[in-house]
Amino acid sequence: MKFGKFVEKRGYLISFITFIFVIFGVLLIFVTPNIIYAQSTKTMKAELVEYADNYETITTLPEGYNLYIYDNGVSSLLTRSGYIVSINGDLDHHLVHWAATQQEEDTFYNDDFEGDNYQYFIRVLGDDHYVSVFVGTADVTNFIDLFRTYSIGLTIVLYLISIVLGITFLSGRLIKKISFINDQTNFYNKLSLVSYFRKKELTNHHIAYLNIQNFNDIVDACGVSFTDMLIDMVGMRLRTLFKNNEVYEMGNDEYVIVCDKQIDLNKILDTFEKEMTGVAGIETYKFHVKVVTIDPTLLDTETISSLLKRFDYGYTLIKSTQEHHVNVTSSIVAKMDKEMYYQVNLEQAINNNQIVNYYQPKVNPTTNVITGCEALSRWIDNGTVISPTNYIHIAEANGLVYKIDLLSFKNSCLMLQELKEKGLLTEHFKISTNLSPITLKNLTFSTLKEIMDECNVDAKNLSVEITESIMIDFDKVQSLLQDIKDANISIEIDDFSAGNSSFTVLPLLKADYLKLDMAILPTASSGAKETLIYEGLVDISKKLGFKLISEGVETSKQAKYVTGIKVDIIQGYYYSKPISSVDFIEFIKNFK
């Protein structure tokens, strides 16, 4: 990958190297051997002349060199091993022939003899008296042939390297185009955006995120065959606002704009809100665009990866609203970072038992006796108590709510065990634990039974809180609810009267208690209608045999009111906010 990038970025260098390889090959194959041969021949000739000059004193010669002397019909030959008086007749005749035809005193010539090539130097000393020094050139010729062979091989290798580099360069350019550019719109894509900002700072840029919210809705309404046409329309509208290299396509309906000047949001919205005139089948539709920008002061501390996450988060803030634009500020970033922290660390917090129970007392207003409490999960993070409103939605999204609910149930059982050991557990005291619909769909009663047996608690002191929303998957939880009921664990319907509550589902859910939602509890500003509704629910519930828990009681006036209408149990800040297990035990001890 790195090599490919290196080659792709240095196309001109690769071309230059290829040219050098070509020139080098030509020189190596055709020019260099001739230079070597010429230099070798020059050295040979100098040595031949030297030996001819000293023919009278020389007694031996190097390997391959020969000194021939002819004087009035007498021939002798000096070789490396010494003089040979009787020499080869053919050689003698050959040398005499060349000497006889010689026109000058000193002559060089090259000739073959008996299949070998020789370099000769002949010096005439007088009539029928001359000296000839000669040496075979086979070693030089063989070396040059071998050099040329290796040169051809090396050149071929260099040419192959050039071809590979060239192909790599061209394929790199092609891959870059395929990887970085959308062929249909000719806009750069997300990979290109990330690559661009790996080398450049985000500062000094104006960046915006565009989401065409109803793109897929238009495709669904008009047909998939209109997809390419819609993409082209989006491309044309973006080109009227920005240059091609300022638009990065994240998907068919998502774009990031990167400019060196201020982005005109109104112009973007006006351009995209225009009807799609002239196109049969979609002329009645308009693009609905959401735009997310980021406070320029934040760009110093952002990377392109984190910036894209900011855009996604900003989009979720306006996705379901009538707003068309949101500017991501430091406060939004802080909120997002906190939520990201919860997402990353929640599972570890569960495994480390950082998710604990806080308990909110339930009191019988008639007898002024604590009848139980509701277990509410809290995340203790480095001494900070984190409310479940900050992390339960995350737990529900990634399935961790199941672990949290079971941990809460176990902690409730451990609390019962501790209360029993301290002599504070009464026969009718109940701790209620919330079980989410996700948990109920995946839970078996044997799991609850195993926890109860481990903690050695009585089922009659336990209660589970569920919501009516479980009716959507009632067939999956019906058996579990029956097992819970048969085990003598009470069932409470939480948030009753919130949303689409119905008395008809209560028998199916095996409910014992109804918790009236605090949203309908009359306050000082409530009118007669609100009071009548609340009292009507209490009256009907009692006639149907349900016990009632009034949730969210905060003032003495509210406590007196619900006591007067015969509510069975009060829960709320009037008695206590949710408190830790240690504080709850002290609360029981000191309650009057």
N, C-alpha and C positions, 0 to 999 in steps of 0.2 A: 504493500500500500504506500509506504513512504517512498520507495523507489519510483513507483508510478507517478506520485506527486512531483518528485524531483525532476523526472523526465518531462512531465507535462508542463512544468513551469519554465523549462529551459529549452524550448523548441529551437530557438536560433542557435544556441550553443550546440545542440545535437546536429543541426545542419552543418555547422562549421566543422565539427569533429568528423562527420561523414566525408566532407570534402578533403580534409587532411588525410583521412584513411585512403582515399582514392589516389591522391598525389603520392603518398608514401608507398602504396602498392606498385605504382608505375616505376618509381625510382628504385624500389627494391628489386623488381623483376628484370627491368631492362637496362637501367643506368648503372647501378652498383656493380653487377658482374663485369661490365666492360671496364669500369674504373679499377676493379681488383686485378683483372687480367693485364691491363695496361701497366699498373704499378708493379705487378709481378714480373712482367716482361722487361721493364726498365731495370729492375734489380738484377735479373738474369744477365742482361746484356753487359751491365757494369762488371759483374763477376767474370763473365767470359773474356772481356777485354783485359781484366786484371790478370787472369791466368795466362792469357796469351803474352802479355808483357813480361811475365816472369817464367816463361816456359823452360828456360835453361836451368833454373834453380829449384823448381817445384819437384817434390818427390812423391807427393800424394795429393789427392783431390777429395772434396766432399762427396757424399753419396749422390750418384746420378750424373756427376760431371765427368767428362772425358777430354783428354788432351791428345790430339793426333799430330804427329810430326812426319813430314815427307821430305826427304832430302836425297835427290838424284836416284830415285827408284827404290830407296830404302824407307820403309814405313815402320813406325812404332806408335804404340797407344798406351797412354798413361791413364790408369783408372784409380779408384780408391785403394785397390790392393797392390798397386805398383805398375811397372811397365810390362806390356805384353808385346813381344817382338813379332811373333807370328800372329797376325790378326785375321779376322774374317775377310775373305777375298772380296765378297760382295760389298762390304763396308769400305774396304780399301778402294775399290773401283768407284764406289759412290762418291767418296771424298775427293779422289783424284779428278773425277769428272767435274765437280763443282769448282775445284781450284783452277782447273784448266780453262774454264769458261769465265773466270772472274776478270773483270775489267779494271777494278780498282785495288789498291793495296789492302784496304780493310773493308770487309763486307759482312753484313748480317743477312741471314736468310732462314726461312722456316720451311721444313720439308718432312715428309713421312718416310720412314724406313722400316720395312718389315712390320707394318701395322702400327708403329708408334710414331708420335710426332716429336720432332726435335727442333731446338733453336741452335743455329750454327753461327760461329764467328770465324772467319778465315782471314788470315794475314799472310800476304805474300812477302817472303824474305829474299827471294832471288829466283833465277831460272831453276825450275824444278825443285824449289825449296820453299816450303810454306808450313804454317802452323794452323791447325783448326781445333777450336774448342767448342764442344757441343754438350747439350744437356736435354734430357727428355722433359717434355711439358705435360705429361699425363697427370702428374699430381695436381698441378695448377688447374688443368682442365676439369679433372674430377671434382676438385674442391668447388670450382665455379658452378658446375652442374648440380652438385649437392646443395650449394648455397641457393641457387635459383629454385630448386625443388622446394626447399624449406620456405623460401620467400613466397612462393606461390601459395603454399599451405597457410602461412601466416596471413597473407593478404586475403585469402578466402575467409579465414576466421574473422579478420577485421571487417570484411564486407558483411558477414553474417551478423556481427555485433551491430554494425550500422543499420542493417535491416531491422533487427530486433528493436533497437532504439527508436527507429523511425515508426515502426508499427506501434510501439508502446506510446510514443508521442501522439500519434493520430488516434489510437484507441482511447488514450487519456482525454484528448479533446472531445471525442465522441461521447465517452462515458460522462464527462463533465456536463455536456449539453443534455444528455439523457437524464442525469441525476439532478441537475440544478435548474432545468428549465422545462416548463410545461409546453409540450409541442402544440397544443391547441391554442392556448392564449398567449404563448411566448412570454409569460411572466416567470420570474424566478420563483422557486418554491421554498419550503421551510428549511430544507437542508442547505440551500444557498444562503438563506438569511443567517442561519447559525454560523456557517463558514465565514461569511462576511464580517460578522461582529467578533469573531475570534481574533481578528487582526486590528480591528478598529474599536475605539471607545464609543459608548452609547451617547456620551455628552456631545453637544453641538448638533444633535439630530432631533428632529420632531417626528415622533412615532405614534401611530394610531392603529387600532385594531378594528376591523369592520366585520360584522357578521350579518349576512342576509338571512334574517330569521325565518322567513317563509319560503325559502328556496325549495326545500323538499316538499312543502305543501303544494306549491305550484306544479312541481313535477308529478306528484301524486294525483292532482286534479286533472292535469292536461295529458299525462302519459309520459313514459320514460323517453319516448322518441323526441320529446322537446328538450331533453337535458342539454344536448350540445348547443342548441339554439339559445337556451337561457345562459349558458356559460359564455357564449359569444357576446350576448347582450351585456352581461356584467363586464366583460373585457372592454367592450366599446365605451361603456359609461365611465369606467375607470380611466381609460386613455384620454377622455376629455378633461380629466382633472389632474392626472399625473403622468409623468414620463414612464416608459416601460421599466426602466431600472429602479424605479421608486416603489414598485408594486411587487409584493411577495405573496404568492398564492399558497395558503395553508390547506385549502380544500375547495370544493366547488362553491361553498358558501362562506368561506373565511379568508380574509386578506389582511396583511399587515402593510401599512404605508410607512415608508422611511423617506423623509425629506430634509433638506437643509433650510427650509423656510416654514413659517407657521402654516398649519393645516386648517383650512376653512371648513369647519364642521357644517355650517349651514349650507354651503355649496354642495357638500357631499349628500346631505339629506335631501336637498331640493332635486339634485340630479337623479337620485335613485327613486324618489317618490313619484316621478313622472310615469304615466301609464305607458304600457308597451304597445304603442300604436303601430298599425301596419302588419301585425302578425296574427293571422287567423287562429283562433282557439285560445289565445292568451292575452288578447287585447284588453280584457277587463281587469287584469291583475296589476298590482303594483308591488315593487320590492319594498319590504319593510326592513330597514337597516338599523342596527344597533352599533354605536361607536364607543369604543373605550380608549381613553387617552391616559397618560400618566404624568403626574406632576414633574416638570423638568428637574426640579431640585433633587429628585430621587434617583436620577439616572447615574449619578456618580457612584452609587453603591450597588447598582444592579448589574447582572450579567444578562445576556440575551435569553438564557434558559429561564432564569428567575423572572425576567420581564414577561415572557410568554405565559408563565403561570399567573402573574399579576393580571394579565389581560383576561385569562380564563375566569379568574375569580371575579374580576370586575363585571364580566358578562353575566355571571350567575346573579349578580345583584340587580340587574335591570331586565333580565330575560323575561320575567313574568310580570313586568310593570309596563306602564305607559311611557316610561322614560325612554328617550332615544340615545342618550349619552350619559356616561359617567366618567369622571376624572378620578383616577386612583391617587389618593392622597396618602400622607404618612399614617393617618389614623386607620385607613382601610388596609394598608400594608401591615400595620401592627396587629389588626384583627385577623388578617390572613395568616400571618406568621404564628400567631397563637393557636389557630386552628390546625395549622400544619404540625405544630408541636404536639398537639393532642393526638393527631392521627399517627404520628411516628412513635410516640411513647406509650400509647394506651395499653397495648398488649403486654408490654414489659411491666407496666404498673399493675396489671391484673396478676401476672405471674409473681410479682414481688409483694403481693397482698397490700398494695397501696390503695386499693379500692375497699373502703370500709363502710360499715353501716352507721348512719346517724339515726336516732330514734325520736319520733314525735309522739308524745303521749296522747292516749284516747281516754276520755273521762266520762263516766256516767253522771250527767248533770243532776239527776234526782238524788243519788246516794253520795255524790262527790267522791267516788272511788275510781282509781285508775284501773280501767278494764283491759288495758293493753297499749300497744303502740304500733306505729307503722315504721318499717325499716326502709330508710331512704339512702341510696348509695352516695358516697362522696369520695372524691379522689384527693388523697393527701399527698401533695407534691412538694417536697422540701419545706414542710411546715405550712404550706398554703392549702386551704380547703377549696377545692374546685367543685362547683355545682354541676350536677348531672346534665343541666341544660347545655353545658359546653361540650359534652362528649357522648351523650347517649345517642344522638343522631348519627355520630360517627360509628359507634358500636353497632347500631342497627344496620348501617350500610355495609360493614365488613364482617358481620356475623359474630362479633365479640360480645354482643348483648347476651348471648346464651351463657357465656362464661361468667359475665357480671351477675346475671340473675341467680345462677347456681351458687356463686360465691356469697351473694347476699343472703340466700336461703340458709347456707351453712352457718354464716355469721349470726343469723337469727337463732338458729338452733343452739349455737355456743352461748348466746346471751341467755337463752332460757336455762341452759345448764348452770350458768353462773348465778342467775337469780335464785335457782333452786338451792344451790350450795349456800347462798347467803340468807336463805329463809325468806326471800321476798316474792316468791312465785306463788300466786293464789290459784285456786282450781279453775277459775273462769278467765284468767289472764291469757291474752292472745297477742302474739306478734305477727303482723301481716307483712308479707313480702310480695313485691310486684313481680309478676311474670309476664313478659311481653309476648305478643302473638308469635314472634319468631321463635322464642324459647318454647312456647307451648307446642308448636308444630314439630319440634325436634326432640321433645322431652318424653321420657318414659317414667312411669310411676316408680319403677324399681330404682331409678336414680335418686329420687326423693327419699324413698324408703331407706336406701343405703346410708344417706346422710343422717337421717333421723336415728337410725340404729347406732351409727358411729357416735353420735352425740348423746344417745340415751335420753331422748325427749319424748314426751307424749304428744300424739297428733292433735289432741283436743286443744292444745295451747298454740297451735299454728293456724294461720289463715293465709290464703293467697289472694292477691288482688289482680283481677283481669279486667279488660275493657270489652265492650260490646263489639268492637271491630273484629274480634276473633270469629264472629259469625260467618265471616267471608269464607273461612276454612273450617267450619264447624265439624265437617265429617272427619277431619284429621285430628281433632282434639276431643271429640265426644267421649271416646273411651277413656282418655286421661282424666277428664273432668269427673267421670263416673267413679274412677278409682280413687281420686282425691276425696270425693264425697263419701265413698264407702269407708275410707280410712279415718273418717271423723275430723278431717281438716276442713275448716270453714272456707267458703268462697265469697269474696266481696266483689261487687261490680263497681269499679272505680269510675269517677267522672260521670256518673249517671246524670242525665238531663243535658249533657253537653253533646252537641251534634244531633244525630238522628236516633235518639233513644227510643226504645219501644219496650213496653211491658210484656209483649208477646214472646220475646226471646228469653226472658228471665227464667222461666221453668226449664228451658233447654240447657241453660248454663248452670243449673243447680245452685243458684245464688242463695246465700243466707242473709247477706247484708247489702244494702245499697248505700253508696257514698254519694250524697248529693253534691254536685259540682259547686265550688265556691262562687262561680260566675253568676249563679242565680240567687245567691244568698242576699236577702234584702239588706240594704245599708240605710244610712240616715237620709240619703237623697232618693231612695226608692219610693215609688208611688204605690197606690192601692193594687194595681194590676200585678206588679212584681210580687207583692206580698201574697196575693190570692193564688198565683201560680205555684209559689213555693209551698204554701199550706195545702194546696190541692194535691201536689205530689206526695207530701207526707201522708195525707189522709188515704190516698189510694194505695200507697205502698203498705201501710199498716193493715189495711183491709185485706191485702193480698198475702199477708203473713211475713213480710220482710222486716228486718230490723234496719233502722236508719242511722246513718252516721252523717252528721252535719260537718262538712269540711270547710276550712277557711274562716273559722270564727275568730275574730281579732279583738272585739270590744266587749265590754260587759253588757252593753245594750243588746248586742247580737246573741250573746250567751243566754241572757234572760229571755230573749224572744224565742230561740229554738227550744229552750227548756219548757216554755209555756205551751208550745205546740206538740209536746211529747216526743221530741227526737230522742232516740235511745243513747247515742254517744256523740260527744263533741270532740272535734280535733281542730286545733288551730293555734295561732300565736297568743290567743287569750291565756292559754295555759303555758305553752312553751313553743319555741321554735325547735326544729330538729337539732338534737344535741348528741355529743359523743356518748359511747357506751359508759364511760366513767361518770360523766355528768348525769346520764340518765339514771344510773343506780342511785346517785346522790339525790336526784329529783324524787325518786320513789320514797327514799328514806325520809325526806323532809316534807313531802306533800301533805297538806292538811285540807 
